[in-house]
């Protein structure tokens, strides 16, 4: 029975994480939560990334989250808007400088 609900739990976890990231981005835009001190330089790097996708005049790390929920971040990106991702001090790129799976430092 647990295997039947495995996909739902995974999707629920993905939606929960995306909702938390969206709420954090909104709070950052309101000035409640701190910005990464070098966010503009980080955003510049995101704009040159091969995972970057432009959708409805918004730059995303891969296809937007709701367009591809089940994803491998190193292949598909995370689906976050790159500007919001760059402003978050807790976010990191899914790729390293060699375009392989990145790691948090």
C-alpha positions in Angstrom: 0.0 0.0 0.0 2.9 2.4 0.7 4.2 2.1 -2.8 0.9 3.4 -4.1 1.2 6.6 -2.2 4.9 7.1 -2.8 4.4 9.3 -5.8 1.9 11.4 -3.9 4.2 11.9 -1.0 7.0 12.9 -3.4 4.8 15.4 -5.2 3.5 16.8 -1.9 7.1 17.3 -0.7 8.0 19.0 -3.9 4.9 21.3 -3.7 5.6 22.1 0.0 9.3 23.0 -0.8 8.2 25.2 -3.7 5.6 26.9 -1.6 8.2 27.6 1.1 10.6 29.0 -1.5 7.9 31.2 -3.0 6.9 32.6 0.4 10.5 33.3 1.3 10.9 35.1 -2.0 7.9 37.2 -1.3 9.2 38.1 2.2 12.5 39.0 0.7 10.8 41.3 -1.9 9.0 43.0 1.0 12.3 43.5 2.9 11.4 41.2 5.8 14.0 38.6 5.0 17.6 39.4 4.2 19.0 39.3 0.6 22.3 37.5 -0.4 24.9 40.2 -0.2 26.1 39.5 -3.8 22.8 38.6 -5.4 23.3 40.7 -8.5 26.5 38.9 -9.3 24.8 35.6 -8.6 21.9 36.6 -10.9 24.4 37.4 -13.7 25.8 33.9 -13.5 22.3 32.4 -13.6 21.6 34.3 -16.8 24.6 32.6 -18.5 23.7 29.1 -17.3 22.8 26.5 -19.9 19.8 25.4 -17.7 18.2 28.9 -17.9 14.8 29.0 -19.6 12.9 32.2 -20.4 9.2 31.7 -19.9 6.7 34.6 -20.1 9.6 37.1 -19.9 10.8 35.6 -16.6 14.1 33.8 -16.4 14.0 30.3 -14.6 16.5 27.7 -13.5 15.1 25.1 -16.0 11.5 24.9 -16.9 9.1 26.6 -14.4 8.3 24.3 -11.5 4.7 23.8 -12.4 5.6 22.8 -15.9 7.8 20.0 -14.7 7.3 18.8 -11.1 9.2 15.6 -11.1 12.7 16.6 -12.0 16.4 16.0 -11.6 17.8 19.4 -10.7 21.2 18.7 -12.4 19.4 18.0 -15.7 16.2 20.0 -15.5 17.1 22.8 -13.1 15.1 23.5 -10.0 12.3 25.5 -11.7 12.7 28.6 -9.5 12.9 32.1 -11.0 16.6 32.9 -11.3 16.3 36.4 -9.8 14.6 35.1 -6.7 17.0 32.2 -6.5 20.0 34.6 -6.7 18.5 36.8 -3.9 18.3 33.9 -1.5 21.4 33.3 0.6 20.2 29.7 1.2 19.9 28.8 -2.5 22.7 27.3 -4.6 23.1 26.3 -8.2 22.4 22.7 -9.0 25.5 22.7 -11.2 29.2 23.2 -10.5 31.7 25.0 -12.8 32.1 21.8 -14.8 28.3 21.5 -15.3 28.1 18.4 -13.0 26.0 18.0 -9.9 26.8 20.9 -7.6 27.2 20.6 -3.8 26.4 23.1 -1.0 29.4 24.7 0.5 
